[in-house]
Amino acid sequence: MNTREVIIPQGMEILYEKYHYCPGIKVGNTLYISGQVGRDENLQVVEGVEAQFVQAFENVKKVLTAAGATFDHVVEMITYHVTDASQQQFTIPHLPLFIKVKDQYFTNNFPTWTGVGITALSTPGLIVEIKCTAILEN
């Protein structure tokens, strides 16, 4: 049986200590990354659409780095995007901008990607959550 290694990057300790979840868990050579959002180390929501996208990817990067991985190791990405249900248009807002930011992080090996429109995330003001799975070298 593979052992389970909890991955908690510096600055994300509060997620484990206060909210009781792991930013990442490595089992064998597979790294599972919890959904990362556009919050800073003080858990404050970052202002601005592009800045929030960048912060969410930077948070994913912190978990990858703490596990000895890079974006090249990511094989699956699932993103959750808050939609504006009041307009009865259930499309993912700011998708071209999100793709532009994503492409700054995924430059070589592209993962599978599922994008989901939702009505809300855990904290008011959040607009995206990024969950990834990575396969590390043995």
N, C-alpha and C positions, 0 to 999 in steps of 0.2 A: 504494500500500500504506500502511495506517495505521501510524503509529509506536507503539511500545510504551513506556509511561511507568510506571516502577516507583513505587509509592506505599508509603512507609515512614514512618508517623507517629512523632513523638518518643516515645521509650520502647519502641518495637518494633524498634529497630535490631538487637538480638541475634538476632531471628528470621532476618534476612537474613545477618548476619555469621557466626553460629555454626551455624544450622540450614539455611541456604541455601534459604530460600523467601521469597517476597514476601507481605506482608500484603495487598497489593492490586496489581493491574495494570490500567492504563487503556489501552484500545485504541480509538482514535476517541472516541466518546462513551459507550462501554461500560466500566463498572468491574466487574472481577471481584474479589471479596473472598474470601481464603482462609478456611477454617473458623476461627472465633474461639471460644475456650473461656473458662472462668471462672478464668483465671490473672491475677495482677497483673503489674506491670512487672518484678518480680524473678522471674517465672515460678513463683511459688508458687500452689498451688491455693487458691482462696478457700473458706473454711469456710461451710457452710450452703447449703441448696438454693436459696432465693430469692436470696441474695447471689451465688451462682455464676451464676444466670440473669442477674442484673443486670450482673455483671462481663462476661459474654460479650457482652451487648448494648452495653455501654459500649465494649468493644474493637471491635465492628463500627462504632460511632459514630466512634471515633478514625480509622478508615480512611476512612469516608465524609467526615469533616470535612477530612482531609488532602487529599482529592481534590476538595474544593469541593462536596460533595454532602450530602444529608440523607436521612433515612429515607423521605421522600416520593419520592426517586429510585429506591428499591429496587423492582424488578419481580419478582424471584424470591428466595425464601428456602427453603433446605433445612436442616432441623435433624436432628441425630443424637442420640438419647437412649439412654443406657445403661439396659437393662432388667435385671430380676432373673430370670435364666434358672433359678435354683434353685427358684423357685416355679411353674415351668411356666406362667406367665402372661405371655405376650409382649405386654403392653400398655405404653404409654408412661407411666412413673410421673410423678406430679406434673404431669400435663398441664394441669389447670385453673389451677394456680399459674403454669406457664409462659405460658399464654395471658394471664393477668392482667399479668405483667411485659411480655410482647410488646406488649400494648395500650397500655402507657405510652410506647412508642417509635413504634409505627405508629398515628397518630391521624387521618390524612387519607387518604392513598393506600395501600390495602392491597395487598401483593404476592401473587403466587401462593405457595403454601406446601406443601412436601412434608415430612412428619415421618417419620423412620425409626427404628425400634428396633434397637439393636445391643448386642453383649455387652461391648464395651470401647472406650475411647479411648486416645490415646497415652500418657497419664500416669495412674497410679492416683489415684482420687479424683475425676476429672473425670466429670461426669454429662451434659453437653450440649455440642454443637458447632454453631455457626451459620455457614452459608455463604450469601453473598448475591451477587446480580448487580444492578447499578444502571445506569440509563440517564440520563446527564447531558444538560443542554441544550447545544446547539451554540454 
